[in-house]
Amino acid sequence: MDGEATTKLRETLRGTLIARGEADYDEARKLYNGMIDKRPALIARCADVADVIAAVNFGRDNDLRIAIRGGGHNGPGLGSVNDGLVIDMSMMKGVRVDPAARTARVGPGCTQGDLDHATHAFGLATPAGIISTTGIAGLTLSGGHGYLSRKYGLTIDNLIEADVVLADGSFVTVDKDRDPDLFWALRGGGGNFGVVTSFVFRLHPVSMVFGGPIAFDYKHARTIMQRYRDVLPAAPEELGVFLGLKTVLSSPPFPEELWGKRMCLLMCCYDGSEEAGAKALAPLLDGLPEPWFNWMGMMPYPAVQSMFDGLYPKGMQWYWRGDFVRTLPDEAIDAHLAQAEQSPSELSLMHLYPIDGAVHRVGAGDTAWNCRDATWSMVIAGIDPDPQKAGPISRWAKSYWDAVHPFDLGGAYPNFMMDDEGQARLKATYGDNYARLAAVKSKYDRANLFRVNQNIEPAA
Ligand SMILES: Cc1cc2nc3c(=O)[nH]c(=O)nc-3n(C[C@H](O)[C@H](O)[C@H](O)COP(=O)(O)OP(=O)(O)OC[C@H]3O[C@@H](n4cnc5c(N)ncnc54)[C@H](O)[C@@H]3O)c2cc1C
């Protein structure tokens, strides 16, 4: 690498450039997934769009592999790269809410929690995932699903504008009328097309919700899964519920007599009052065995969004596999139960997130996110704080996935994929949209400068 060019970049940036061996390097390169240990040559902590342009130009002109980092939460660590340049957006925070227009302009360094915090003050929110420390950028660009998705769609369904620095260092603002192909591709195609430096989201009136976990003894899991399968898709769209096959953690606040026991969890969030929520939940819960605990209550929306934060801090070992699921026949449920009960650690889990309601009302070709006819997005995650467990948790997640995949669709939510799943999986995920994505990639990034991601290869 050209030392003079590096010095010049350092002098140009309003943010900071961190090189190997420098004081902050080891802290700056850490990712959420402690299993991934990458050593970039340089980390450019950008302060503004000018910094991003300088970093993109530097990376391209010096033939460096470029990784774009938002919240650093990506499973396979695609927010970093060995020996290359990390364009780290974490300093570029800031949310401006326009309460009259019900929109928010969001910096690419924001976490979901930053966004929820800012919009909650106005009694507004947009759909996003279930852990507040997740970066809004990576989550959005590959789709984004959460408790509000049944009512208000994916995060991308609420994206109305984005600012992007392209591979040639130029800057564009895109929306449905300006560079519509690029705007289409950004909504699900991941970080393939440029560095997004600002997002504008549509907001909805969401303030207090009736939410919390309901945990059942694992021996009832088959019944709970069948009920969830049969009832949730027809439930009011205000009700977001994901199902988990998990273990009660051996720590407070869980009752000590349950520590280490396997459970089936319904994690619920009703956008409305307790009374209306209880009514919406009744067909799901009526006649089911008594839960071990039901901790539902009225709470601010950001509280339900951050409920799991403390249980999943940065730095643990993660290996995950996902799939889109259309139907859950009893044989599939049995396969799940047989695998889940072999989980090698208390934190390891399987979650089924609903993909229906408003998500289905957007056409498969309207955004890059093709799989609009799935019913659930499934994730199997092997998780443990101990690096010695990396092998067992990865093997468990893979063999669990092998057992249930025959019942699932071919593709998966790209944010639930590792980096060892191959192009065929990505093509199955994007289906008929893949060819258009490859054409857009070819138009905006023909040399595949942005390839540290779930990569769409540019069309020839
Ligand atoms: C504990 C946990 C819970 C999760 N729960 C959910 C959930 O409920 N719903 C859900 O939808 N997802 C969920 N996810 C998945 C999450 O969406 C992905 O991990 C996502 O990649 C995180 O985004 P990030 O910005 O933190 O990631 P990073 O690692 O920073 O970036 C990931 C990728 O995003 C792209 N990228 C990031 N920023 C930019 C940018 N500014 N411009 C262009 N490209 C960019 C790049 O390709 C990069 O490689 C969860 C993840 C974790 C770890």
The ligand as an SDF file (V2000), in Angstrom:
LIG
                    3D

 53 58  0  0  0  0  0  0  0  0999 V2000
  -28.4570  -10.7870   17.8680 C   0  0  0  0  0  0  0  0  0  0  0  0
  -28.9730  -10.4800   16.5040 C   0  0  0  0  0  0  0  0  0  0  0  0
  -30.3390  -10.3420   16.2980 C   0  0  0  0  0  0  0  0  0  0  0  0
  -30.8310  -10.0420   15.0320 C   0  0  0  0  0  0  0  0  0  0  0  0
  -32.1760   -9.9070   14.8570 N   0  0  0  0  0  0  0  0  0  0  0  0
  -32.6530   -9.5280   13.6440 C   0  0  0  0  0  0  0  0  0  0  0  0
  -34.0370   -9.2790   13.4500 C   0  0  0  0  0  0  0  0  0  0  0  0
  -34.8500   -9.4050   14.3650 O   0  0  0  0  0  0  0  0  0  0  0  0
  -34.4590   -8.8870   12.2320 N   0  0  0  0  0  0  0  0  0  0  0  0
  -33.6030   -8.7320   11.2000 C   0  0  0  0  0  0  0  0  0  0  0  0
  -34.0520   -8.3470   10.1290 O   0  0  0  0  0  0  0  0  0  0  0  0
  -32.2900   -8.9920   11.3400 N   0  0  0  0  0  0  0  0  0  0  0  0
  -31.7950   -9.3870   12.5360 C   0  0  0  0  0  0  0  0  0  0  0  0
  -30.4690   -9.6360   12.6970 N   0  0  0  0  0  0  0  0  0  0  0  0
  -29.5940   -9.6810   11.5190 C   0  0  0  0  0  0  0  0  0  0  0  0
  -29.0400   -8.3250   11.1850 C   0  0  0  0  0  0  0  0  0  0  0  0
  -29.9790   -7.6780   10.3750 O   0  0  0  0  0  0  0  0  0  0  0  0
  -27.7210   -8.4910   10.4320 C   0  0  0  0  0  0  0  0  0  0  0  0
  -26.7800   -9.0440   11.3000 O   0  0  0  0  0  0  0  0  0  0  0  0
  -27.2130   -7.1960    9.8030 C   0  0  0  0  0  0  0  0  0  0  0  0
  -26.1760   -7.5320    8.8980 O   0  0  0  0  0  0  0  0  0  0  0  0
  -26.6830   -6.2340   10.8310 C   0  0  0  0  0  0  0  0  0  0  0  0
  -26.3950   -4.9930   10.2740 O   0  0  0  0  0  0  0  0  0  0  0  0
  -25.1190   -4.1690   10.7900 P   0  0  0  0  0  0  0  0  0  0  0  0
  -25.1430   -2.8390   10.1520 O   0  0  0  0  0  0  0  0  0  0  0  0
  -25.0460   -4.2410   12.2680 O   0  0  0  0  0  0  0  0  0  0  0  0
  -23.9780   -5.0920   10.1990 O   0  0  0  0  0  0  0  0  0  0  0  0
  -22.4750   -4.8540    9.6410 P   0  0  0  0  0  0  0  0  0  0  0  0
  -21.7370   -6.0720   10.0450 O   0  0  0  0  0  0  0  0  0  0  0  0
  -21.9610   -3.5430   10.0970 O   0  0  0  0  0  0  0  0  0  0  0  0
  -22.7190   -4.8040    8.1190 O   0  0  0  0  0  0  0  0  0  0  0  0
  -23.2110   -5.9230    7.4360 C   0  0  0  0  0  0  0  0  0  0  0  0
  -23.2200   -5.6900    5.9520 C   0  0  0  0  0  0  0  0  0  0  0  0
  -24.1750   -4.6810    5.6460 O   0  0  0  0  0  0  0  0  0  0  0  0
  -23.7240   -3.8700    4.6000 C   0  0  0  0  0  0  0  0  0  0  0  0
  -23.6720   -2.4800    5.0730 N   0  0  0  0  0  0  0  0  0  0  0  0
  -23.6210   -2.0370    6.3520 C   0  0  0  0  0  0  0  0  0  0  0  0
  -23.6720   -0.6980    6.3720 N   0  0  0  0  0  0  0  0  0  0  0  0
  -23.7510   -0.2830    5.0810 C   0  0  0  0  0  0  0  0  0  0  0  0
  -23.8530    0.9780    4.4440 C   0  0  0  0  0  0  0  0  0  0  0  0
  -23.9010    2.1190    5.1420 N   0  0  0  0  0  0  0  0  0  0  0  0
  -23.9040    1.0150    3.1020 N   0  0  0  0  0  0  0  0  0  0  0  0
  -23.8690   -0.1040    2.3520 C   0  0  0  0  0  0  0  0  0  0  0  0
  -23.7830   -1.3350    2.9170 N   0  0  0  0  0  0  0  0  0  0  0  0
  -23.7420   -1.4180    4.2630 C   0  0  0  0  0  0  0  0  0  0  0  0
  -22.3800   -4.3750    4.1740 C   0  0  0  0  0  0  0  0  0  0  0  0
  -22.5130   -5.2510    3.0920 O   0  0  0  0  0  0  0  0  0  0  0  0
  -21.9180   -5.1660    5.3800 C   0  0  0  0  0  0  0  0  0  0  0  0
  -21.0810   -6.2270    5.0230 O   0  0  0  0  0  0  0  0  0  0  0  0
  -29.9350   -9.9000   13.9560 C   0  0  0  0  0  0  0  0  0  0  0  0
  -28.5620  -10.0380   14.1740 C   0  0  0  0  0  0  0  0  0  0  0  0
  -28.0860  -10.3220   15.4260 C   0  0  0  0  0  0  0  0  0  0  0  0
  -26.6090  -10.4950   15.6260 C   0  0  0  0  0  0  0  0  0  0  0  0
  1  2  1  0
  2  3  1  0
  2 52  2  0
  3  4  2  0
  4  5  1  0
  4 50  1  0
  5  6  2  0
  6  7  1  0
  6 13  1  0
  7  8  2  0
  7  9  1  0
  9 10  1  0
 10 11  2  0
 10 12  1  0
 12 13  2  0
 13 14  1  0
 14 15  1  0
 14 50  1  0
 15 16  1  0
 16 17  1  0
 16 18  1  0
 18 19  1  0
 18 20  1  0
 20 21  1  0
 20 22  1  0
 22 23  1  0
 23 24  1  0
 24 25  2  0
 24 26  1  0
 24 27  1  0
 27 28  1  0
 28 29  2  0
 28 30  1  0
 28 31  1  0
 31 32  1  0
 32 33  1  0
 33 34  1  0
 33 48  1  0
 34 35  1  0
 35 36  1  0
 35 46  1  0
 36 37  1  0
 36 45  1  0
 37 38  2  0
 38 39  1  0
 39 40  1  0
 39 45  2  0
 40 41  1  0
 40 42  2  0
 42 43  1  0
 43 44  2  0
 44 45  1  0
 46 47  1  0
 46 48  1  0
 48 49  1  0
 50 51  2  0
 51 52  1  0
 52 53  1  0
M  END
$$$$
